[in-house]
Amino acid sequence: MCAMRMLENIVAHSLQVCRVATCLAGHLKLEGIHLDRQLVQAAALLHDITKTRSLKTEENHALTGGQYLTDSGYPEVGDLIRQHVRLDDYSEDKSLAEVEIINYADKRVRHDRIVPMKDRMEYIMERYGSLPEHKQRIQLTWEKTKELEIQIFSNLSFSPNDLYDHLPALDISSEISNYQQFCSQLSAGSI
């Protein structure tokens, strides 16, 4: 994250996505659906690894982030990152995997706030839906993500509206401060 000079607001977003994703993975495990929690955590934290750069280059940050992690020796993480915006497969008849959890968790976090999926998708439509083909693609993703939400929560004892009540505490400002300190130490060569 430091090497890619991730903006603090993107780090804050990634921390919240990680919070949602690991919470879901933990609760799904209690229901007998075993997901690799470390893989979920890594992909959630790094899902926007090239987002800061993409603000200038306009590159597809999901694709370049996935490639960056794959090239760095983490192909499993890279594959999840590549699909955090749009899944390769939205089939409902397959069992839940880490990729769906990362994709869904990202759809629940607007900036650094956990919000209902509808709020996040409306924001995405406003921000990225300027062209008719973009609107159509976003609408399709929204519909598929609603189906994914139903699939995820059909395995849980709480609803999407109750997600926030099941999340572990997180002090974003403290985590951002830790990130800043770590990046400073790293650039000073003291780590």
N, C-alpha and C positions, 0 to 999 in steps of 0.2 A: 504494500500500500504506500509506504514511504517512497520506494523507488519509482513508483508511478505518479508520485506527487498528487495523490487523491485529495481533492478539496474536502475540507472538514464537513461540509453539508452532505457530501456523498458518503463519507465515512459514517456520519450519524445515521443516514438512511440504511447503509449496509449493516450497522449494528442492530437496528430495529428489525430488518429482514431476518437477520440471524436469530434474534430473540423469538420471532414468530415461528421460523422454520424449526428450530430446535425444540420449542414447546410442542409443536404439532408432532414431531418425530417421537418425542418422549411419551406423549399421550397415546399415539398410535401403537407404540411398543407395548404399553399396558393392555392394549386391546388385541395383542398377538400379531401385529404387523411390524416386523423387524426391519428397520432401516439403519443404515450405517450413520450413526449420529456424528462421528468425526467428519465424514464426507459431507454431510448436510451443513455442518458448521463451517467448514472450509469454503464450500461453494457459496454459502449465503454471505459470508464476510467478503468474498472476492468477486461476487457476481457483477459488480460495476467497476472492475479493476481498470478498464480503459475508458470509462465514462468521462473523466476529466479531460483526457486527450481528445475525445470525440467531440467535445464542445467546440474545439477549433477545427478539427479535421473533417467533422461530419461523417466519420466512419461509423459502421454498424458496430456498436460497442459490444453487443452480445457475441458476434462472430470474432471480432479481434480479441476480446477478452478470453474467449474459449481457446483461441489459437495461442495466445500468450501463455496461458497455463499449460496447455499441451506441450508447447515448445520448451517450457520450463521443467518438464518432466512429470507433470501431473495431469495425464490425459483424462482420468475419471472426473476430476474437478473441472477440467476444461470442457468436457462434454456437457456437464450440468450448466455451466456458465453460458455456453453457446445457446442453450435452450431456455434461458430464464425469461426471455421476452415471449417467444413462441415455441411451443413444444413441437417436436417432430411428429409425435403420434398422440392424438387426443382420444384414443379408443377407451371406451368406458369398461370394456370387458377384460381389461388387464388389471393386475393388482397394482396398488400404489407403489411407487418407487421414489427415490430421493429427488429425481428430476421434477416430478409433479409438486413436491413440497417446496422446492426452491422457487419454481415458477409461481405457485400460488402465493407464497409468502411475500414475494415482490409486489404482487397485486394488492396486498393489504397495507402497504406502507407508502404514504404520500409524504415526500420529503423525509422528516424524522418522526412522523406521527402515524400510529396504527389507526386505520380508518376502515369503515365498511368497504368492501370491494367496489360497490357502486360509486362511491366518492372518488376512489382512485381511478377507476375506468373513465369517469366523466372528465377528470383532469387530463388523462392521457388523450382523450378525444379532443379536448380543447387545445392542448399543447401540440399534438402531432397530427391531427386530423384535418389539415388545411386542404388537402386534395381529395377528390372523391374516391380514388383508389385507396388512399390511406384510411379514410373513414370506413370504407368497406372492410378492409383488413382488420382494423381495430374492432369493429362491430362483431366480426366473426370470432376474433380472439376473446372478446367479452363473453359471447354466448358459450364458447367452449370452456372458458374459465368458470362460468356459473355452473356448468355441468361438473367440472372438476371439484368445485366447492361442495356440491351435493355429495359427490363420491367420497371426499375426504371426511366430511362431517357425518356421513351415514355410519362411519366406523367409530365415532366418538360419542361420549355421553353429554356433550354440550353443543350448542349451536354456534354458527359463525358470529352471531351478535354477542355471544358470551366469551369469545376468545380472549379479550383483554383481561377478564377476571382470572384467567388461568396462566397468564404470562409471569415469568420471574421478574423481579425488580431489576431496573437498570438505570444507572445514573449516567445519562448521556454526556453531561458536561465533564464529569470525572473521566469518562472513557476518552473523550476528545483531548482532554489535558494529557492523559497518558500517551495517546497517539502523538501529540505534538512533542512531548519530551523524548519519546523513543526516536522519532524522526530526527530531532536535534542531535541526540547522542550518536545516532547512526551516521549523520552527515559530518559530525566532528571526529568520527573514527574511534569513539570511546566504547563502541560495542563491537 
